[in-house]
Amino acid sequence: MNDFFTGLQFLTRIRLVKQTDWSPESFGRSVKYFTSIGAIIGLILAGLYYILSQFLPYHVLAAVLIVAEIILTGGLHCDGFMDTADGVFSGRSRERMLEIMKDSRVGANGVVAFGLLILLKYSLIIDMPPTMLLPALVVMPVAGRTAMVISITSFAYARPDGMGKAFAEYANRTTLCIAAIVSTAVVIPFGIQAAISAGGAVLAGIAAARYLASVLGGLTGDTYGAITEFTELIALLIFVLYY
């Protein structure tokens, strides 16, 4: 269970136990729980929707749900999304892109990309019928973390060191199989629409990972976050298009 708590406390701001063991091996072993953690995030968002939909207008509820996910994850994936946008869209050499992504400051590309991401998420939630939003809120983070696990286990790491390298080194194909089983078990009960949304979003996430790996010579911790956010967006988009 220690590995589960490591993953939970890394991917979210949920603190259930006090941990002092943050070894690379623990980080790597925690990857097999990422999809389960995505399901926990989804259930919390669905619970918020169920409660707050009784009191809030739909457009306000959409904004609250987006903010709630950012607070719940501590903005971890948003930070990776912005850093990736700054680097990849800088038009510089591969080495310089990686340097830009490592910079703690956010540039214009990151700000614009993040603004568009939030705008699109908000628009898709607003356009989604209320009956469809609850399953979408569960499927979205599950698909995002499944794409992250695939990225970690199937693509080379671009840097010689870094926190993300621990994930890439100690996660394996068994990790990928566990993630696939968990995501299938969570998504299938919601029906064919949820399955199509999750499957299509994960495929889009893999395509994004391939593109980023070709540009950067591999993936980094920042790109893991960017792929997660992109996959979540596509999951919402497919739900809307399917309707």
C-alpha positions in Angstrom: 0.0 0.0 0.0 2.9 2.3 0.5 3.4 2.5 -3.3 -0.3 3.4 -3.7 0.0 6.3 -1.2 3.2 7.5 -2.9 1.3 7.7 -6.2 -1.8 9.3 -4.6 0.3 12.0 -2.8 2.3 12.7 -5.9 -0.7 13.0 -8.4 -3.1 14.7 -5.9 -3.2 16.8 -2.8 -4.9 14.0 -0.9 -2.8 13.2 2.2 -3.9 10.0 4.0 -0.6 9.0 5.6 2.7 10.6 6.5 5.4 9.3 4.2 9.1 9.8 4.4 10.1 7.1 1.8 10.3 8.9 -1.6 12.8 6.6 -3.2 13.0 6.3 -7.0 11.9 2.6 -6.7 8.8 3.7 -4.8 7.9 6.3 -7.4 8.4 3.7 -10.2 6.3 1.1 -8.4 3.5 3.6 -7.8 2.8 3.9 -11.6 0.7 0.8 -11.6 -1.8 2.7 -9.4 -2.0 5.8 -11.6 -5.2 4.6 -13.3 -6.8 3.8 -10.0 -5.9 7.2 -8.8 -7.5 8.7 -11.9 -10.7 6.8 -10.9 -10.6 8.3 -7.5 -10.2 11.8 -8.9 -13.2 11.1 -11.3 -15.4 9.8 -8.5 -14.6 12.9 -6.4 -15.5 15.2 -9.3 -18.7 13.2 -10.0 -19.6 13.5 -6.3 -19.1 17.3 -6.5 -21.3 17.4 -9.6 -24.1 15.4 -8.0 -24.1 17.6 -4.9 -23.6 21.0 -6.4 -25.9 20.5 -9.4 -28.8 20.9 -6.9 -27.7 24.5 -6.2 -25.6 26.0 -8.9 -26.4 27.1 -12.5 -24.8 24.8 -15.1 -22.3 27.3 -16.4 -21.1 28.1 -12.8 -20.9 24.4 -12.1 -18.7 23.8 -15.1 -16.2 26.4 -13.9 -16.3 24.9 -10.3 -15.5 21.4 -11.7 -12.5 22.6 -13.7 -11.2 24.6 -10.7 -11.8 21.6 -8.4 -9.7 19.3 -10.6 -6.9 21.7 -10.6 -7.0 22.1 -6.8 -7.3 18.3 -6.4 -4.2 17.7 -8.5 -2.3 20.7 -7.2 -2.0 21.9 -10.8 0.7 19.3 -11.4 -0.4 18.4 -14.9 -1.2 22.0 -15.8 2.3 22.9 -15.0 3.6 20.2 -17.2 1.3 21.3 -20.0 2.5 24.9 -19.9 6.2 23.9 -19.7 5.8 21.6 -22.6 4.1 24.3 -24.7 6.8 26.7 -23.9 9.5 24.3 -25.0 7.9 22.6 -28.0 6.5 25.8 -29.5 9.7 27.8 -29.0 11.1 26.8 -32.4 14.5 26.2 -30.9 16.8 23.2 -31.0 16.0 20.0 -29.1 18.5 20.7 -26.4 17.2 24.3 -26.0 13.6 23.0 -25.8 14.5 20.8 -22.9 16.2 23.7 -21.1 13.2 25.9 -21.6 10.9 23.2 -20.2 13.1 22.9 -17.1 12.8 26.7 -16.4 10.4 27.3 -13.5 9.2 30.5 -15.2 6.2 30.3 -17.6 6.4 31.9 -21.0 3.9 33.3 -23.4 3.4 30.0 -25.2 2.6 28.2 -22.0 0.1 30.9 -20.8 -1.7 31.0 -24.2 -1.8 27.2 -24.4 -3.2 26.8 -20.9 -5.8 29.5 -21.5 -7.0 27.7 -24.6 -7.1 24.4 -22.7 -9.3 25.8 -19.9 -11.5 27.5 -22.5 -12.0 24.3 -24.5 -12.7 22.2 -21.4 -15.3 24.8 -20.1 -17.0 24.9 -23.6 -17.2 21.2 -23.9 -18.7 20.8 -20.4 -21.2 23.5 -21.1 -22.2 21.8 -24.3 -22.6 18.4 -22.6 -26.1 17.3 -21.5 -26.2 16.9 -17.7 -27.0 13.2 -18.0 -23.8 12.7 -19.9 -21.5 14.8 -17.7 -21.4 12.4 -14.7 -19.8 9.5 -16.6 -17.6 11.9 -18.5 -16.2 13.2 -15.2 -15.2 9.7 -14.3 -13.9 8.6 -17.7 -11.9 11.8 -18.3 -9.2 11.4 -15.5 -9.1 7.6 -16.0 -8.3 8.0 -19.7 -5.7 10.7 -18.9 -3.8 8.6 -16.4 -4.0 5.5 -18.7 -2.3 7.6 -21.4 0.3 8.7 -18.9 1.1 5.1 -17.9 1.4 4.1 -21.6 3.7 7.1 -22.1 5.9 6.1 -19.2 6.2 2.4 -20.0 6.4 2.7 -23.9 8.6 5.7 -24.6 12.2 6.5 -23.8 13.0 9.2 -21.3 14.6 12.3 -22.8 16.8 13.4 -19.9 19.7 11.7 -18.2 18.1 12.4 -14.8 15.0 13.9 -13.3 12.0 12.8 -11.2 10.2 11.4 -14.3 13.1 9.1 -15.0 12.3 7.1 -11.9 8.9 6.4 -13.3 10.4 5.3 -16.7 13.1 3.1 -15.0 11.0 1.1 -12.6 7.6 0.8 -14.4 7.3 -2.1 -16.7 4.9 -4.0 -19.0 3.1 -5.5 -16.0 2.4 -1.9 -14.9 0.8 -1.3 -18.3 -1.3 -4.4 -18.1 -2.6 -3.5 -14.6 -3.5 0.0 -15.9 -5.4 -1.5 -18.9 -7.3 -3.8 -16.6 -8.3 -1.1 -14.2 -9.3 1.4 -16.8 -11.4 -1.2 -18.6 -13.1 -2.2 -15.3 -13.9 1.4 -14.5 -15.1 2.5 -18.0 -17.1 -0.5 -19.3 -20.0 -0.1 -16.7 -20.7 3.3 -18.1 -21.6 1.9 -21.5 -20.4 2.0 -25.1 -20.2 5.8 -25.2 -17.8 5.9 -22.3 -15.7 3.1 -23.9 -15.5 4.9 -27.2 -14.6 8.1 -25.5 -11.9 6.5 -23.3 -10.4 4.5 -26.1 -10.4 7.4 -28.6 -8.8 9.7 -26.0 -6.1 7.3 -25.1 -5.2 6.8 -28.8 -5.0 10.5 -29.1 -2.8 10.6 -26.1 -0.5 8.0 -27.6 -0.3 10.0 -30.8 0.6 13.1 -28.8 3.3 11.1 -27.0 4.8 9.9 -30.3 4.9 13.5 -31.6 6.5 14.8 -28.4 9.0 12.0 -28.4 10.0 12.7 -32.0 10.5 16.4 -31.3 12.3 16.0 -27.9 14.1 12.7 -28.4 12.0 11.1 -25.7 9.5 12.1 -23.0 9.9 14.0 -19.7 7.9 14.5 -16.6 6.5 17.7 -18.1 5.3 15.9 -21.2 3.6 13.2 -19.0 1.5 16.0 -17.6 0.8 17.6 -21.0 -0.3 14.2 -22.4 -2.7 13.7 -19.5 -4.3 17.1 -20.0 -4.6 16.6 -23.7 -6.1 13.2 -23.3 -8.7 14.5 -20.8 -9.7 17.2 -23.3 -10.1 14.7 -26.1 -12.2 12.5 -23.8 -14.6 15.4 -23.3 -14.6 16.2 -27.0 -15.6 12.6 -28.0 -18.4 12.6 -25.4 -19.8 15.8 -27.0 -19.3 14.6 -30.6 -20.9 11.2 -29.8 -24.0 13.0 -28.5 
